[in-house]
Amino acid sequence: MLIPRGTLSDLWREHGAVDRPVVPPSTDRAAWTSVAPELRATILAAADGERGTAWAQPLLSQWAAYARTGDRAGWEGAVFRRDLRLRRAVLAAAVDPVAERLDEVADGLWLLAEQSTWCWPAHDDAFARGRRVPDIERPVLDLGAGEAAALAGWVVLVLGEALDAHAPGLVARVRDETVRRVLRPFVDRREWAWEGSEERVHNWAPWIHGNLLPAALAFADEPLRARVLALSIDGLDRYLAQLPTDGGIDEGFAYWWQGAGRAFDALGLLDALTAGAVAAAIQDGRLTGLRELALFPERVQLGEGWVASFSDAEARTGDALPWSVLHRAAVLCGLEATAAFAARHRRPGRVIGDEADVVAGLGRTLAELFDADWHAARPGPAPLPGRVEFPSLGVGLRREWSGDPRGLAVVVKGGRNDENHNHNDLGAVAIAVDGVPVVIDVGRATYTAATFSDARYRLWHVTSGWHSTPLVRGREQQPGGAWRAAVQARSDGWTLDLGAAFPGGDPWLRTVLLRGGAVTVRDESPALADPATRLVLVCAGTPEVHGDGVLLPGPDGKRGLRIAHDPADVVVESRAVDDALLERSWGPVVSRVLFAPLDRPERWELQGRAA
């Protein structure tokens, strides 16, 4: 339990007030004219580049494509592009509130109101009821609807008075749509699976509950507003209480920003609405556990632009992450080194959320824009701890030198095969050289209808056969909570018990060590003598097999890894990467090296050194 259940709700009942400001309205000209000149120029240039062109519009054929072909990118892409343009227009109109800029905002807000459904097609139950058009009589509250409600809410919190004067009736129309599609269904239909339960955490919960807060502040009258806020805060409380005390996120680094990071967005909003009560509770001990959650991103760093990945996460971080979210979380929690680590990723003159995606919506953009601490923060180094353990996940990390990405780092993955965004990866090993993964966790591909269906575990990148873990008697792992691997940490590595990770119940111990400039992986099991057993290493590119071992290449021409091993037949299988997300991390080819131990051993070992 990360925080005591009920603490956040108690703070709201004791200190909450809805009339405290959460963002400067456009009528506060002192606030908006104080925006730094380089940011003002960026905002206006982005908006002016689109004004007068046709708006992106999602089409029915794109919505229905999810049921027909499994494609969700067409609809979502059109929505994301339109919402990005609306976000840009709102910032420009607040900075420079002239009629033509308000026209642009009004057009975008009107298109949002006219859209038949705010739910993303992948989450709409209309398909299961035989429909190929959205059911406007039964709106579905999902991530997409939450994003739309929050976007509309922030628009009105910033520009509501100006829009009432410029386009009378528009705010009322959007209010009616938000109440009908989102706020009223949320309180009336207490059946939302994404809210989780007292036994099972759901990673959508903080994202949607956090998005309901600005929507309720902007649009709901009493008593609906009080009910939405109370239920949302209780949902955030439940999510945080269920997270493990070590702050581990089982979906991995990429999902921290949309789960835990969204919870921190909401906590920052609640801190404003409670006049600092949330920060005070972190300092006095009631919410101290939140510090562990804020430390997760730095603890899984491998090197610049690379992280330890598992589940549906990605190893390469990219340029669009909202690092100001981590900075605000660190400031809220009193973590100076973490705040400095976040600040090292600040990009002068850049406005967060200026991409056509949902990494950072208008709320995050506004929070960063008016965050004086963020703009003044001194950057600091990545902490890069030498030893990290997440017992709740069965994940551990070791590196040769604390605070330095050079040399070797190794990651192991135990836990269970029923985690959120689970891959069948029990016993998997990843090895980085100079902060760059060489023995890799492939991560996720672009989501389609198959990703979260019965076909999930037929996707190659989800199977244990494409993770660096054994194929015991030729068998792959199966999904489900019955399959698990216990991890015992030691000073120089770990021992993993894989006896319950595979069908058949064969005893199997895997020991992973980092010492003397080498990573050693030692497997011990009678099943090693089975001719069908294979030991697997996965890498980017195509490895070279030599008489004295195997050379694994590093991505992007970086240093690789030379593998020496006990006697084995060695086969390399390569496959073309036909997915944009996977190619961004690993290039056009990934490979797996399959070792078939010789001489029927009960113990087999390989060792990797930087090449």
C-alpha positions in Angstrom: 0.0 0.0 0.0 1.6 3.2 -1.2 -0.6 5.5 0.9 -3.2 4.8 3.5 -6.7 4.3 1.9 -8.9 7.3 2.4 -6.2 9.8 3.1 -6.8 11.8 -0.1 -10.5 11.9 0.4 -10.1 13.0 4.0 -7.9 15.9 2.9 -10.5 17.0 0.4 -13.3 16.9 2.9 -11.2 18.9 5.4 -9.6 21.5 3.1 -11.2 21.4 -0.4 -12.7 24.5 -1.9 -13.8 24.8 -5.5 -13.5 28.5 -5.7 -9.7 28.5 -5.5 -8.0 29.3 -8.9 -6.4 26.5 -10.8 -5.3 28.4 -13.9 -5.2 32.1 -14.9 -8.2 33.0 -17.1 -7.5 35.0 -20.2 -9.0 38.0 -18.5 -6.0 38.0 -16.2 -3.9 39.9 -18.6 -1.0 40.3 -16.1 -0.6 36.5 -16.1 -0.8 36.0 -19.8 1.4 38.9 -20.8 4.0 37.5 -18.4 4.5 34.5 -20.7 8.1 34.5 -21.8 8.7 36.1 -25.2 10.2 33.0 -26.8 7.2 30.9 -25.6 4.8 33.5 -26.8 6.4 33.5 -30.3 6.3 29.7 -30.4 2.6 29.7 -29.4 1.6 32.2 -32.0 3.6 30.7 -34.8 2.1 27.3 -34.3 -1.4 28.6 -34.3 -0.9 30.9 -37.2 0.5 28.1 -39.3 -2.8 26.3 -39.3 -5.4 29.1 -39.2 -7.4 29.3 -42.4 -6.8 25.6 -43.4 -9.2 22.8 -43.2 -9.7 21.1 -39.8 -8.9 17.4 -39.3 -12.2 15.5 -38.9 -12.7 11.9 -37.8 -14.9 10.0 -40.2 -17.4 7.2 -39.7 -15.4 4.9 -41.9 -12.4 5.4 -39.6 -14.5 4.6 -36.6 -15.9 1.4 -38.1 -12.5 0.3 -39.3 -11.7 -0.9 -35.9 -14.4 -3.6 -36.2 -13.6 -4.3 -39.8 -9.8 -4.4 -39.9 -8.6 -3.8 -36.3 -7.2 -0.4 -37.2 -7.6 2.3 -34.6 -5.0 4.7 -35.8 -7.1 6.4 -38.5 -9.8 7.7 -36.1 -7.5 8.5 -33.3 -5.0 10.3 -35.6 -7.7 12.6 -36.9 -9.0 13.3 -33.4 -5.5 14.0 -32.1 -4.7 16.4 -35.0 -7.9 18.3 -34.4 -7.3 18.5 -30.7 -3.7 19.7 -31.1 -5.0 22.5 -33.4 -7.6 23.4 -30.8 -4.9 23.4 -28.0 -2.7 25.7 -30.1 -5.6 28.0 -30.8 -6.6 28.3 -27.1 -3.0 29.3 -26.1 -2.8 31.8 -28.9 -6.2 33.4 -28.1 -5.2 33.7 -24.4 -1.9 35.3 -25.3 -3.4 37.5 -28.0 -7.2 37.7 -27.5 -8.3 39.1 -30.9 -11.5 38.1 -32.7 -9.9 35.9 -35.4 -8.1 33.9 -32.8 -11.4 33.4 -30.8 -13.0 32.4 -34.1 -10.4 29.6 -34.4 -11.1 28.4 -30.8 -14.9 28.5 -31.4 -14.6 26.4 -34.6 -12.5 23.8 -32.9 -14.8 23.6 -29.8 -17.9 23.4 -32.1 -16.4 20.5 -34.0 -15.7 18.7 -30.7 -19.3 19.3 -29.6 -20.7 18.0 -33.0 -18.6 14.8 -32.9 -21.1 12.0 -32.3 -18.9 10.1 -29.8 -15.9 11.1 -27.7 -15.1 7.5 -27.0 -12.2 5.9 -28.9 -13.5 3.0 -31.1 -11.3 0.5 -29.4 -13.3 1.0 -26.2 -16.8 1.4 -27.5 -19.3 -1.3 -26.7 -21.5 -0.5 -29.7 -19.5 -2.9 -31.8 -20.4 -5.8 -29.4 -24.0 -4.9 -29.8 -23.8 -5.2 -33.6 -23.6 -1.5 -34.4 -21.2 0.2 -36.9 -22.2 3.7 -35.8 -21.8 5.1 -32.3 -24.8 4.9 -30.0 -25.4 8.5 -28.9 -28.0 7.3 -26.4 -25.4 5.3 -24.5 -22.2 7.3 -24.3 -19.1 5.4 -23.1 -16.7 7.1 -20.7 -13.2 5.9 -21.7 -9.8 7.5 -22.0 -10.9 9.4 -25.2 -14.1 10.8 -23.6 -12.1 11.8 -20.5 -9.6 13.6 -22.7 -12.3 15.4 -24.6 -14.1 16.5 -21.4 -10.8 17.8 -19.9 -9.9 19.6 -23.1 -13.3 21.3 -23.2 -13.1 22.1 -19.4 -9.6 23.7 -19.7 -10.8 25.7 -22.7 -13.7 27.2 -20.7 -11.6 27.7 -17.6 -9.2 29.8 -19.6 -11.5 31.4 -22.3 -15.0 31.0 -21.0 -15.8 34.6 -20.4 -14.2 35.6 -23.8 -16.2 32.9 -25.6 -19.5 33.9 -24.0 -19.0 37.4 -25.4 -17.7 36.3 -28.8 -19.9 33.2 -29.5 -22.9 33.4 -27.1 -24.3 29.9 -26.5 -21.2 27.9 -27.4 -20.1 27.4 -23.8 -23.6 26.3 -22.9 -23.6 23.8 -25.7 -20.3 22.3 -24.7 -21.4 22.2 -21.1 -24.6 20.3 -22.1 -22.5 17.8 -24.1 -20.0 17.3 -21.3 -22.6 16.7 -18.7 -24.6 14.4 -21.0 -21.7 12.3 -22.3 -19.3 12.3 -19.4 -20.3 13.7 -16.0 -23.8 12.4 -15.7 -22.9 8.9 -16.9 -20.0 8.8 -14.5 -22.1 9.3 -11.5 -25.3 7.5 -12.7 -23.7 4.3 -14.1 -21.4 2.9 -11.4 -20.2 0.1 -13.6 -17.0 1.4 -15.1 -14.5 -1.4 -15.2 -11.6 1.1 -15.5 -12.3 2.4 -12.0 -10.8 -0.9 -10.7 -11.7 -2.3 -7.3 -10.3 -2.5 -3.8 -8.5 -5.7 -5.0 -7.3 -4.7 -8.6 -5.7 -1.5 -9.7 -6.5 -0.2 -13.2 -4.1 2.1 -15.0 -6.9 4.1 -16.7 -8.3 5.3 -13.4 -6.0 8.2 -12.6 -6.0 9.4 -16.1 -9.8 9.6 -16.4 -10.5 10.6 -12.8 -7.9 13.4 -13.2 -9.5 14.6 -16.4 -12.9 14.7 -14.7 -11.7 17.3 -12.2 -11.3 20.2 -14.7 -14.5 19.1 -16.5 -16.5 19.2 -13.2 -15.0 22.6 -12.2 -15.9 24.1 -15.6 -19.3 22.6 -16.3 -21.0 21.0 -13.3 -23.4 22.8 -11.0 -24.0 21.6 -7.4 -24.8 18.9 -6.4 -23.4 17.2 -9.5 -20.0 18.9 -9.2 -19.6 17.7 -5.6 -20.5 14.2 -6.5 -18.1 14.1 -9.5 -15.3 15.5 -7.4 -15.9 13.2 -4.4 -16.0 10.1 -6.6 -13.0 11.1 -8.7 -10.9 11.9 -5.6 -11.9 8.6 -4.0 -10.9 6.8 -7.3 -7.5 8.5 -7.2 -7.1 7.6 -3.6 -8.0 3.9 -4.4 -5.5 3.8 -7.2 -2.6 5.2 -5.1 -3.4 3.1 -2.1 -3.2 -0.1 -4.2 0.2 0.7 -5.7 3.1 -1.1 -4.1 5.2 0.5 -1.4 8.3 0.4 -3.6 6.6 2.7 -6.2 6.9 0.1 -9.0 4.7 0.4 -12.1 4.2 -3.0 -13.8 3.5 -1.4 -17.2 6.9 0.1 -17.2 8.5 3.6 -17.8 6.4 4.6 -20.7 3.2 4.1 -18.8 4.3 6.0 -15.7 3.5 9.2 -17.5 -0.1 8.2 -18.2 -0.8 6.4 -14.9 1.3 7.6 -12.0 2.1 10.8 -13.8 -1.7 11.5 -14.4 -2.2 10.9 -10.7 0.5 13.5 -9.9 -1.3 16.0 -12.3 -4.5 15.5 -10.3 -2.6 15.8 -7.0 -1.1 19.1 -8.1 -4.6 20.3 -9.0 -5.9 19.1 -5.6 -3.0 20.8 -3.8 -4.2 24.1 -5.3 -7.8 23.4 -4.4 -6.8 22.5 -0.8 -4.4 25.4 -0.3 -1.3 23.2 0.0 -2.8 20.4 2.1 -1.5 17.6 -0.3 2.1 18.9 0.0 1.8 19.2 3.7 0.6 15.6 4.0 3.6 14.4 2.1 5.9 16.3 4.5 4.1 15.2 7.7 4.0 11.5 6.7 0.5 10.8 5.7 1.3 10.7 2.0 5.1 10.1 2.2 4.8 7.0 0.0 4.2 9.2 -3.0 8.0 9.9 -3.0 8.7 6.3 -4.0 6.3 6.8 -7.0 8.1 9.9 -8.1 11.4 8.1 -8.0 10.4 5.3 -10.5 11.4 7.1 -13.7 15.0 7.8 -12.6 15.4 4.3 -11.2 14.9 2.6 -14.5 17.2 4.8 -16.5 19.9 3.0 -18.5 21.5 5.9 -20.3 20.6 9.0 -22.3 17.4 8.3 -24.1 17.2 4.6 -22.9 15.4 2.9 -20.1 14.9 -0.6 -18.7 11.7 -1.7 -20.4 9.2 -4.5 -19.8 5.5 -5.2 -20.5 4.1 -2.8 -23.2 6.7 -0.2 -22.5 9.3 1.1 -24.9 13.1 1.2 -24.3 13.8 4.4 -26.2 12.3 7.4 -24.5 11.8 9.8 -27.4 11.7 13.6 -27.4 8.0 14.2 -26.5 7.9 13.2 -22.8 6.3 15.8 -20.5 9.3 16.1 -18.1 7.7 19.0 -16.3 5.1 16.5 -14.9 8.0 14.7 -13.2 9.4 18.0 -12.0 6.2 19.1 -10.4 5.8 15.7 -8.8 9.3 16.0 -7.4 8.7 19.5 -6.1 5.5 18.4 -4.5 7.3 15.5 -2.8 10.4 17.5 -1.8 12.8 15.5 -4.0 15.5 18.1 -5.1 17.7 15.6 -7.1 14.7 14.2 -9.0 13.5 17.8 -9.8 17.0 18.6 -11.2 17.0 15.3 -13.2 13.7 16.3 -14.8 14.9 19.8 -15.5 17.8 18.5 -17.5 15.3 17.6 -20.2 13.8 21.0 -20.5 13.9 22.4 -24.0 14.0 26.2 -24.2 11.3 27.7 -26.4 9.3 24.5 -26.6 5.7 24.3 -25.5 4.8 20.9 -24.1 1.9 19.1 -25.8 2.7 20.4 -29.3 2.4 16.9 -30.8 -0.7 15.2 -32.2 -1.1 12.7 -29.4 -2.3 12.4 -25.8 1.1 12.5 -24.1 0.3 16.0 -22.8 -3.1 17.6 -23.1 -4.0 21.2 -22.5 -4.0 20.8 -18.8 -0.3 19.8 -18.7 0.5 22.5 -21.2 -1.1 25.2 -19.0 0.5 23.8 -15.8 4.0 24.0 -17.4 3.4 27.4 -18.9 2.7 28.9 -15.5 5.2 26.8 -13.5 7.8 29.3 -12.4 9.8 26.6 -10.6 10.1 24.6 -13.8 11.3 27.6 -15.8 13.9 28.5 -13.2 15.0 25.0 -12.2 18.7 24.1 -12.5 19.3 20.9 -14.4 21.1 18.1 -12.7 22.5 14.7 -13.7 20.6 11.4 -14.0 21.1 9.7 -10.6 21.7 6.2 -12.2 21.8 4.2 -9.0 24.0 1.1 -9.1 21.4 -1.1 -7.5 17.6 -1.0 -7.9 15.1 -3.5 -6.7 11.3 -3.5 -7.2 10.2 -6.6 -5.2 6.6 -6.0 -6.1 7.4 -6.5 -9.8 10.2 -9.0 -9.5 12.4 -6.4 -11.4 16.0 -5.6 -10.5 18.8 -3.6 -12.1 22.5 -3.5 -11.5 25.2 -1.4 -13.2 28.9 -1.4 -13.0 29.3 2.1 -11.6 26.7 4.1 -9.8 26.0 7.4 -11.4 27.7 6.5 -14.6 26.1 4.9 -17.7 29.4 3.6 -19.0 30.1 -0.1 -18.9 27.5 -2.8 -18.3 24.1 -2.8 -16.8 21.8 -5.8 -16.4 18.0 -6.0 -15.8 16.0 -9.1 -14.7 12.3 -9.7 -14.8 10.4 -12.1 -12.5 6.9 -11.5 -11.0 3.8 -12.9 -12.6 2.3 -13.4 -16.1 -0.9 -11.5 -15.3 0.4 -8.0 -14.9 -1.1 -5.0 -16.6 0.0 -4.9 -20.2 1.6 -8.3 -19.5 4.2 -10.0 -21.7 5.2 -13.6 -21.0 8.7 -12.6 -19.8 9.4 -14.5 -16.6 13.1 -14.9 -16.1 14.0 -12.5 -18.9 17.4 -10.7 -18.9 18.3 -7.5 -20.6 21.9 -6.2 -20.9 23.0 -2.6 -21.8 26.5 -1.5 -22.8 27.2 2.2 -22.1 23.6 2.8 -21.3 22.3 1.3 -24.6 20.4 -2.0 -24.6 22.1 -4.8 -26.5 20.3 -7.8 -25.1 16.9 -6.3 -25.5 13.3 -6.4 -24.4 11.5 -5.7 -27.6 8.5 -3.9 -26.1 5.2 -3.0 -27.7 4.1 -2.6 -31.3 1.4 -0.3 -32.5 -1.9 -1.1 -30.9 -4.5 -2.8 -33.0 -7.7 -4.8 -32.2 -5.5 -7.9 -31.6 -3.5 -6.2 -28.9 -6.1 -6.6 -26.1 -8.0 -9.5 -27.5 -7.8 -13.3 -27.2 -5.1 -13.1 -29.9 -2.7 -11.1 -27.8 -0.5 -14.0 -26.9 -0.1 -14.9 -30.5 1.7 -11.6 -31.2 5.4 -12.5 -31.5 6.7 -9.7 -29.4 4.5 -10.7 -26.5 5.5 -14.3 -26.4 8.3 -15.7 -24.2 10.0 -17.1 -27.3 11.0 -13.5 -28.2 12.2 -12.7 -24.7 15.7 -13.6 -23.3 14.4 -16.4 -21.2 14.6 -20.2 -21.5 12.3 -22.4 -23.7 12.0 -25.3 -21.3 11.7 -28.5 -23.2 10.8 -26.3 -26.2 7.7 -24.9 -24.5 6.8 -21.2 -24.2 5.3 -19.6 -21.2 1.6 -19.1 -20.7 -0.3 -16.1 -19.5 -2.0 -16.0 -16.1 -1.4 -15.4 -12.5 -0.5 -19.1 -11.9 2.8 -18.6 -13.8 5.3 -16.8 -11.7 9.0 -16.4 -10.9 10.4 -15.5 -7.5 13.5 -13.2 -7.4 16.1 -13.4 -4.7 18.4 -10.4 -4.7 22.1 -10.7 -3.8 24.8 -8.1 -3.7 26.1 -8.8 -7.3 22.8 -10.0 -8.9 19.9 -12.3 -8.4 18.7 -15.9 -8.3 15.4 -16.5 -10.1 13.3 -19.6 -9.4 11.6 -20.4 -12.7 10.0 -23.7 -11.6 6.5 -22.2 -11.7 7.1 -20.2 -14.8 6.6 -22.9 -17.4 4.3 -25.8 -18.1 5.6 -29.1 -16.8 6.9 -28.0 -13.3 10.6 -28.7 -14.0 12.8 -27.2 -11.3 14.8 -24.4 -12.9 17.2 -21.9 -11.2 18.6 -18.9 -13.1 21.4 -16.9 -11.6 22.3 -13.6 -13.1 25.5 -11.8 -11.9 27.3 -8.6 -12.7 30.9 -8.6 -11.6 34.4 -8.3 -13.0 33.2 -6.4 -16.1 31.0 -9.3 -17.2 27.4 -10.4 -17.0 27.0 -14.1 -16.2 23.7 -16.0 -16.7 23.8 -19.5 -15.2 20.9 -21.9 -15.6 20.5 -25.1 -13.5 17.8 -27.7 -14.3 17.5 -31.3 -15.3 15.4 -30.0 -18.2 18.6 -28.6 -19.8 19.3 -32.2 -20.9 16.2 -32.2 -23.1 17.1 -31.8 -26.7 14.2 -29.4 -27.2 15.4 -27.0 -24.5 16.7 -23.7 -25.8 18.3 -20.6 -24.1 17.4 -17.4 -25.9 19.0 -14.0 -26.3 17.2 -11.3 -28.2 19.0 -8.4 -29.8 18.6 -5.6 -32.5 20.3 -6.2 -35.8 21.9 -9.5 -36.9 24.5 -11.1 -34.6 27.6 -12.9 -35.7 28.4 -16.5 -34.7 32.1 -17.3 -34.3 33.9 -20.4 -33.1 34.6 -18.7 -29.8 31.1 -17.2 -29.2 28.6 -14.8 -30.5 28.9 -11.0 -31.2 25.7 -9.1 -30.5 25.6 -5.7 -32.2 24.6 -2.5 -30.4 21.8 -0.3 -31.8 22.8 2.7 -33.9 26.3 1.4 -34.3 27.0 1.5 -30.5 29.3 -0.9 -28.7 28.0 -4.5 -28.7 28.3 -7.5 -26.5 30.6 -10.6 -26.9 29.0 -13.7 -25.6 31.1 -16.7 -24.5 29.1 -19.8 -23.6 29.2 -23.4 -22.6 29.0 -26.0 -25.4 25.9 -25.6 -27.5 24.6 -25.6 -31.0 23.8 -22.0 -32.0 21.1 -20.9 -34.4 20.2 -17.2 -35.2 16.7 -16.3 -36.3 16.1 -12.8 -37.7 12.9 -11.1 -38.6 12.1 -7.8 -40.3 10.5 -5.2 -38.2 7.4 -4.0 -39.9 6.1 -1.7 -37.1 6.9 1.9 -36.8 7.1 1.9 -32.9 9.4 -1.1 -32.8 11.6 0.2 -35.7 12.1 3.5 -33.8 13.8 1.6 -31.0 15.5 -1.3 -32.8 15.8 -0.5 -36.5 14.7 -2.7 -39.4 15.7 -6.1 -38.0 15.6 -7.9 -34.7 17.1 -11.4 -34.0 17.1 -14.1 -31.4 20.0 -16.4 -30.7 18.9 -19.9 -29.7 21.4 -22.0 -27.8 20.8 -25.8 -27.6 23.1 -27.1 -24.8 25.3 -30.1 -25.7 26.3 -33.1 -23.6 22.9 -33.2 -21.7 24.1 -30.9 -18.9 22.2 -29.9 -15.7 24.1 -26.6 -15.6 24.8 -24.3 -18.4 26.3 -20.8 -18.5 27.0 -17.9 -20.7 28.9 -14.7 -20.1 28.7 -11.3 -21.8 31.4 -8.6 -22.0 31.4 -5.3 -23.8 32.8 -5.5 -27.3 
